[in-house]
Each structure stands twice: as structure tokens, then as C-alpha cells.
Amino acid sequence: MRFRQLLPLFGGLFALYIIWGSTYFVIRIGVESWPPLMMAGVRFLAAGILLLAFLLLRGHKLPPLRLLLNAALIGLLLLAVGNGMVTVAEHQNVPSGIAAVVVATVPLFTLCFSRLFGIKTRKLEWVGIAIGLAGIIMLNSGGNLSGNPWGAILILIGSISWAFGSVYGSRITLPVGMMAGAIEMLVAVVVLMIASMIAGEKLTALPSLSGFLAVGYLALFGSIIAINAYMYLIRNVSPALATSYAYVNPVVAVLLGTGLGGETLSKIEWLALGVIVFAVVLVTLGKYLFPAKPVVAPVIQDASSE
């Protein structure tokens, strides 16, 4: 594969690894002054309108109804349910350790759904995902792994919905390019705002400056850039590779804490980081480092030649 073909792949993975690695912290800042479902809706409203306006001004046309419905379904599964559940859980002060461990099940569920849809999976992907999950548990072994069980259940529901949407989205026809992401975000807005009204969410005061900045960051980087990168990946690489961000994001969050927050890591945490990196290498580069041995068909000698 040529470097030009690999460039979008590396760019997409970089966006997911780094940007989504920081969004959990940003979401936690945002829900301090926004109701969670409302904040998620405002985030996707801003991102969806900006992206759709940009595409229409560039001469893109809305896709046919069938593709619109396909994108709407993926927006419901990934953004409304998947991301919405995580945002609500963050508002309930779910410990970061629980959130990291539960979200790390996304690649596992993704492989399970891949098998159900008949997508070929490799043994190395299963091994890498198991090692990565173990690394996430190690990374959080010294932290708070107890807390609100309902918050953990919400994240689990979101993780299952995200995994199913990722696999199903790779099997159906979606609008070309960034149009898919724009439609998905706007559909998610409708669902999230209805859920916000049903839940009785209200703004009791104007959100703080940090709250507005959090929504802006989530809209531009976490949505317009990262979600479109993810949609590219689920259509062009294996589901295991596309969801490998679930292991890298906690690593990025920890490194940000050590670099910006003055935190220190224990020996077991450094070991856990190494385990996670090894797992990601297995999932991303395993087929190149450990290529499958070619199956040699047995030679059947023609009896007439004897």
C-alpha cells in the first residue's frame, strides 16, 4: 500500500487517538454548567449545521432518501445513544476508571457483531483486544473502580450501541464523504433534544465561559473532525482497527494528566501503558508482523502418469 493511501488512515487514527482522548475531560467540564443531553444536542447542532452549510456551499447535494435513512440510523446508534449515554454518565460523576474499562469493551463487542454479520476476523485481533482490555483494567487498578452502577450501565448500553452501529455502518451504503457525518449529527440533535425535554432538563443559568468553550471544542474537534475520521475508518479498515481508539484514549488522558496536571504514574501504570501499546500494535500491525502462513494444497498425482 502506497504512502498516499496510508496517509488518510494514519490521519484518521491520529484524530481518534488524540482528539477523543481529550474529550472525556472536556465533557466533564461541559456538564458542570450544561444539562448533559442538552449539551450533547447543542454540540451536534453546531457541528451539523456548520458542516452541512459548508458542503452545500461547496456544491454538494443532499443524498437520496434511502441514503438519508441509512445515515439517520447510524446517527441514532452512534451519536444519540452511543455518545449520549456517555455524556449522561459523566454528569452522574461516574469515576474515570469505570468509564475507561466499560468503554474498552467497544472493540470486543465490535468483533462479536462482526462475526454475526459474517465479517472475517483474525485470531490476532481477538488476542490484541483481550490484552488491551487487561491493560485498561491494570491502568485503573489503583484508581476508583467503584461508584454509581447505573452510570456504568448507561456507558455499557452506549458501548454496545456504538459497536453495533460501527459494524452495521460498514455494511450499508451511506452518503459520500462528510455528508454522512453531517446528517448523522443533525439526526442525533433531534433525538437528544427530545430526550432532554422528556428528562425535564432546563438551563437554570447561563453556561460559564468554560462551558461554552467545551461545547465549541467538542463541536469542532470532537465532532466535525473526529467523527468524520471515524466514518472514514469504519468504511475502509477492519472494525477492530477502527475501534482501537478505545484503548489509546485512556493512555492519552493519563499522559495529558502527567504533562499538564503534574500527576505521577506508578510502576504498574507504566506497565499498563506498555501492555496497551502492545495490544494496539497487534490489532493495527499484526497482519504485517505476523502474516498468515499460506495454505499449500496437496499435490495429487495423476494415476494415468504412472
Secondary structure by P-SEA (a helix, b strand, c coil): cccccaaaaaaaaaaaaccccaaaaaaaaaaccccaaaaaaaaaaaaaaaaaaaaaaaccccccaaaaaaaaaaaaaccccaaaaaaaaaaacccaaaaaaaaaaaaaaaaaaaaaacccccaaaaaaaaaaaaaaaaaaccccccccaaaaaaaaaaaaaaaaaaaaaaaccccccaaaaaaaaaaaaaaaaaaaaaacccccccccaaaaaaaaaaaccccccaaaaaaaaaacccccccccaaaaaaaaaaaaaaacccccccaaaaaaaaaaaaaaaaaacccccccccccccccccccccc
